[in-house]
Amino acid sequence: MAQTKKQQIRESILAGAYELFAKRGYSDTNVTDIARAAGVAPANLYVYFKSKLDILFCIYEPWLARQFDDLERSLQRIQDPRKRLGEILTTLWQQIPRADNGFANNLMQALSTTTTREGYRPTLRLAIEKRLAKMFLFCLPTLGRGASREFANTALMAFDGYVLNFHLTGATCPARRSALFTNVLLCAEAAADRQSAKAKSRRGARARISERTVTNPA
């Protein structure tokens, strides 16, 4: 029973923090506000969480994971690679930055005022980058793992910018820019295809030379 109550208190803290972060933002929300919203004493809050940053990560990580879960399900229903890429970029650069009153900006605010001493680790960022790289590779398999990871890293840097831009101006990525980046990815895929074909041709030529040498020794 005591364990159940502890879980309920923890969930109340997270729920109260989510409402405050979504309404005010991370910077304008303090631990006392969160404790009051959850109906607990500020000192008791630290029984469940190490810091305000810890609370945010406990909310933000599953929130962002849900956004990517929805995106992955959408991609499974799309056959055309160009449309898949468009879905990825539209979600990443338009929909997620706008979602839940620009909730993603809370992490931007948090990271701009924190240090590694306060418990920041890039685990979530790297996990999301890996998921995004797999999506790019799913759309463009010839691109290769290395290039897909580089494009994912670049796309996430742009994501950060659009999150901030939505917070400041209410604007996200225009469609023409998403289309331009889609063309860049498709060109990279085409170049990888040509390179792969040339390599295959060279291997075939070497194999034929080797076969002739064995068949007709000097």
TABEL-V339454 format. One record per backbone hydrogen bond with DSSP energy under -0.5 kcal/mol. CO is the residue of the C=O (numbers start at 1). NH is the residue of the N-H. E is the energy in kcal/mol with one decimal. If there is no record, write none. Layout:
# TABEL-V339454
CO/NH/E
CO/NH/E
This chain:
# TABEL-V339454
1/5/-2.1
2/6/-2.2
3/7/-2.1
4/8/-2.2
5/9/-2.5
6/10/-2.5
7/11/-2.5
8/12/-2.2
9/13/-2.3
10/14/-2.2
11/15/-2.6
12/16/-2.5
13/17/-2.5
14/18/-2.5
15/19/-2.1
16/20/-2.0
17/21/-3.2
18/22/-2.7
19/23/-1.7
20/24/-3.4
20/25/-1.1
21/25/-0.7
26/29/-1.4
30/34/-1.9
31/35/-2.7
32/36/-2.5
33/37/-2.4
34/38/-1.9
35/39/-1.0
35/40/-2.5
36/39/-0.5
41/44/-0.7
41/45/-1.2
42/46/-0.7
43/46/-0.8
44/47/-1.6
44/48/-0.6
45/48/-1.3
45/49/-1.8
51/55/-1.7
52/56/-2.4
53/57/-2.5
54/58/-1.9
55/59/-1.2
56/59/-0.7
56/60/-3.8
57/61/-2.2
59/63/-1.7
60/64/-3.2
61/65/-2.3
62/66/-2.0
63/67/-1.4
64/68/-1.9
65/69/-2.4
66/70/-2.3
67/71/-1.8
68/72/-2.6
69/73/-1.9
70/74/-1.9
71/75/-2.2
72/76/-1.4
73/77/-0.6
74/77/-1.1
75/78/-1.4
80/84/-2.2
81/85/-2.6
82/86/-2.4
83/87/-2.2
84/88/-2.3
85/89/-2.6
86/90/-2.5
87/91/-2.1
88/92/-2.7
89/93/-2.9
90/94/-1.5
90/95/-2.3
91/96/-2.9
93/173/-1.7
94/98/-1.2
95/99/-1.6
98/101/-0.6
98/102/-1.3
99/103/-2.2
102/105/-1.8
103/106/-2.0
104/107/-1.0
104/108/-1.0
105/109/-2.5
106/110/-2.4
107/111/-2.9
108/112/-1.6
110/113/-1.3
111/114/-0.6
115/118/-1.3
115/120/-1.1
116/119/-1.5
121/124/-0.6
122/126/-2.5
123/127/-2.1
124/128/-2.5
125/129/-2.3
126/130/-2.1
127/131/-2.0
128/132/-2.6
129/133/-2.4
130/134/-1.9
131/135/-1.6
132/136/-2.3
133/137/-2.4
134/138/-2.1
135/139/-1.8
136/140/-2.6
140/143/-1.7
141/144/-0.8
144/148/-2.1
145/149/-2.2
146/150/-1.9
147/151/-2.6
148/152/-2.2
149/153/-2.3
150/154/-2.2
151/155/-2.7
152/156/-2.1
153/157/-1.7
154/158/-2.0
155/159/-2.0
156/160/-2.2
157/161/-1.5
158/162/-2.3
159/163/-2.5
160/164/-2.1
161/165/-2.6
162/166/-2.4
163/167/-1.7
164/168/-2.0
165/169/-3.2
165/170/-0.8
165/171/-0.8
166/170/-1.2
174/177/-0.9
174/178/-1.5
175/179/-2.4
176/180/-1.9
177/181/-2.3
178/182/-2.2
179/183/-2.1
180/184/-1.9
181/185/-2.2
182/186/-2.4
183/187/-2.4
184/188/-2.2
185/189/-2.2
186/190/-2.3
187/191/-2.5
188/192/-2.2
189/193/-2.2
190/194/-2.3
191/195/-2.4
192/196/-2.3
193/197/-2.4
194/198/-2.4
195/199/-2.2
196/200/-2.3
197/201/-2.3
198/202/-2.4
199/203/-2.3
200/204/-2.1
201/205/-2.3
202/206/-2.4
203/207/-2.2
204/208/-2.2
205/209/-2.2
206/210/-2.5
207/211/-2.3
208/212/-2.3
209/213/-2.2
210/214/-2.0
211/215/-2.4
212/216/-3.1
214/217/-0.5
